[in-house]
Amino acid sequence: MLPTTIVIDDKPRCVVRPNDMKALQRFLRNGKSYLLAENPTGAVSFRAPNQDEAEKWRDALSLHLAWSGSEDEFFGIPL
């Protein structure tokens, strides 16, 4: 899948790149307490990242790769 921005009440929270929709749903379910830490009643959604968010994600991936990490091990970054 392409990078995906997780949005809480219309505010971007993190950018992730799950393997498939099942992985994205699992991340949303398991990470709900982290994602909603500041607003436990917030609405969780996702969308394609805007240009700035995608650039931050690419920069973080480049840094991960420079540290000898693999692209398959890199999941995402908080915003």
BELRACOR-V244331 format. One record per backbone hydrogen bond with DSSP energy under -1.0 kcal/mol. CO is the residue of the C=O (numbers start at 1). NH is the residue of the N-H. E is the energy in kcal/mol with one decimal. If there is no record, write none. Layout:
# BELRACOR-V244331
CO;NH;E
CO;NH;E
This chain:
# BELRACOR-V244331
4;16;-2.8
5;47;-2.0
6;13;-3.3
6;14;-1.1
7;45;-2.6
8;11;-1.5
11;8;-2.8
13;79;-2.8
14;6;-3.1
15;77;-2.5
16;4;-3.7
20;24;-1.9
21;25;-2.6
22;26;-2.1
23;27;-2.4
24;28;-2.5
25;29;-2.2
26;30;-3.0
27;31;-2.7
31;35;-3.1
32;36;-2.4
34;37;-1.3
39;42;-2.5
43;9;-2.3
45;7;-3.1
47;5;-3.1
50;54;-2.6
51;55;-2.1
52;56;-2.1
53;57;-2.1
54;58;-2.5
55;59;-2.5
56;60;-2.3
57;61;-2.4
58;62;-2.5
59;63;-2.1
60;64;-2.3
61;65;-2.6
62;66;-2.0
63;67;-1.2
64;69;-2.1
65;68;-1.6
75;17;-2.6
77;15;-2.7
